[in-house]
Amino acid sequence: MTQSIELIATATFGLEAVVAQEIKDLGYENVKVENGRVVYAADMKAICRSNLWLRSADRVRLKVGEFKATTFDELFENTKALPWTEIIPANAAFPVDGKSVKSTLYSISDCQAIVKKAVVESMRTSFNKEWFEESGPLYRIEVALWKDIATLTIDTSGPGLHKRGYRIEKSSSPLRENLAAAMIMLARWNPHIPLIDPFCGAGTIPIEAALMGRNIAPGMQRNFVSEAWPNISKSFWKEAREEASNSATKDISLYIMGMDSDPRVLKNARKNAHAAGVENDIHFQESSFNKISSRKKYGKIICNPPYGERQGDLQEVEGLYKEMGKIFSELDTWSFYILSPHSKFEQLFGKKATKKRKLYNGNIKVHYYQFFGPAPPTK
Ligand SMILES: C[S@@+](CC[C@H](N)C(=O)[O-])C[C@H]1O[C@@H](n2cnc3c(N)ncnc32)[C@H](O)[C@@H]1O
């Protein structure tokens, strides 16, 4: 048995349930969905597995404690009483980040300074040391206040989990990899279903689908800050990486296609797919979306068409959304999943979505419009 801990997988608003499902699929049962985060009971090994496998989460934090704090005194004393020295070694670097929403203690810089002081105080007593050089591994602390409840956590991921390591070339407005993965999961795609992204840009949606289709852990190509922590046994990381490489499926053929009218971004998409190791799973085609066709009777179009963010572009994208409605209707047994910030998208597309979900693409409020086609006949 390894030590019981609580982990928090942070999520973009609207994606908490998707992240929670992924955590359950990893085998963790005690999972609580909250605003912007999913809290779950785990062990130290789960830090390795969660970072390697979670496709839709932003990052994984280790929860150190949670308490009510409406005064700086309460924040200081309660923080000092937490078991910091069971987690943080004496040589750790431990900067403190902060955020405060709807709370009495709203000065974030003051909260950060108080937490820093309280952690130092707790370390002084336990390590019997006055000065900490902070030259060792990074334990980035966060104090997050939400309605006067302070949650103290340590980041285990390092760079956000969307940074898989395959995107070597950027297109103009690439989708975050974890949002692309969430779109595919929300579309209930599986590797036996044909998938086309007619506006693939950097190739994020096709690449994420190929990784899912082959059951390749999204974090396989990168490192995590907690890999340098002395309190996580190196064997845990080794086992988790071995589990991930043994899980990848080789003998499956995927039908995934990415189209884009811009040859430069398509070139980058190919390089990205190569870097992700899935170039043979995706057929990239330089063409306008209006050439879309498929011999497959059933499939899913999952895409993020242009938004028309620049002034003067709006009319153009509205025309494009109307044309999408006409062209896609020819694939009348397919399902369509479209991410757009346009509030009149359905009107322009000419069809009411079966389902829609409010999401965020960075700071942009978007809707994920889902148009379900008929279910394929069961064999
Ligand atoms: C919002 S970006 C898609 C970003 C993409 N999901 C990614 O992760 O990089 C929209 C893409 O649509 C492409 N595009 C614009 N008009 C198009 C058209 N008529 N046919 C196909 N692609 C088009 C642009 O070149 C751009 O790459």
The ligand as an SDF file (V2000), in Angstrom:
LIG
                    3D

 27 29  0  0  0  0  0  0  0  0999 V2000
   -9.6230   28.0080  -36.3780 C   0  0  0  0  0  0  0  0  0  0  0  0
   -8.5120   27.3210  -37.4950 S   0  0  0  0  0  0  0  0  0  0  0  0
   -8.5020   25.6200  -37.0470 C   0  0  0  0  0  0  0  0  0  0  0  0
   -7.4760   25.3260  -36.0260 C   0  0  0  0  0  0  0  0  0  0  0  0
   -7.2330   23.8630  -35.8070 C   0  0  0  0  0  0  0  0  0  0  0  0
   -8.3350   23.2100  -35.1300 N   0  0  0  0  0  0  0  0  0  0  0  0
   -5.9310   23.6700  -35.0430 C   0  0  0  0  0  0  0  0  0  0  0  0
   -5.9390   23.1060  -33.9560 O   0  0  0  0  0  0  0  0  0  0  0  0
   -4.9000   24.1560  -35.5030 O   0  0  0  0  0  0  0  0  0  0  0  0
   -9.4140   27.3020  -38.9890 C   0  0  0  0  0  0  0  0  0  0  0  0
   -8.6720   26.6950  -40.1650 C   0  0  0  0  0  0  0  0  0  0  0  0
   -9.5820   26.7010  -41.2760 O   0  0  0  0  0  0  0  0  0  0  0  0
   -8.8250   26.8610  -42.4630 C   0  0  0  0  0  0  0  0  0  0  0  0
   -9.7570   27.2860  -43.5280 N   0  0  0  0  0  0  0  0  0  0  0  0
  -10.2980   28.5090  -43.7300 C   0  0  0  0  0  0  0  0  0  0  0  0
  -11.1450   28.4730  -44.7850 N   0  0  0  0  0  0  0  0  0  0  0  0
  -11.1640   27.1960  -45.2250 C   0  0  0  0  0  0  0  0  0  0  0  0
  -11.8510   26.5050  -46.2670 C   0  0  0  0  0  0  0  0  0  0  0  0
  -12.6870   27.1190  -47.0730 N   0  0  0  0  0  0  0  0  0  0  0  0
  -11.6410   25.1870  -46.4220 N   0  0  0  0  0  0  0  0  0  0  0  0
  -10.7680   24.5240  -45.6100 C   0  0  0  0  0  0  0  0  0  0  0  0
  -10.0610   25.1250  -44.6460 N   0  0  0  0  0  0  0  0  0  0  0  0
  -10.2650   26.4390  -44.4310 C   0  0  0  0  0  0  0  0  0  0  0  0
   -7.7560   27.8670  -42.0890 C   0  0  0  0  0  0  0  0  0  0  0  0
   -6.6340   27.7410  -42.9440 O   0  0  0  0  0  0  0  0  0  0  0  0
   -7.4410   27.4730  -40.6220 C   0  0  0  0  0  0  0  0  0  0  0  0
   -6.3280   26.6230  -40.5780 O   0  0  0  0  0  0  0  0  0  0  0  0
  1  2  1  0
  2  3  1  0
  2 10  1  0
  3  4  1  0
  4  5  1  0
  5  6  1  0
  5  7  1  0
  7  8  2  0
  7  9  1  0
 10 11  1  0
 11 12  1  0
 11 26  1  0
 12 13  1  0
 13 14  1  0
 13 24  1  0
 14 15  1  0
 14 23  1  0
 15 16  2  0
 16 17  1  0
 17 18  1  0
 17 23  2  0
 18 19  1  0
 18 20  2  0
 20 21  1  0
 21 22  2  0
 22 23  1  0
 24 25  1  0
 24 26  1  0
 26 27  1  0
M  CHG  2   2   1   9  -1
M  END
$$$$
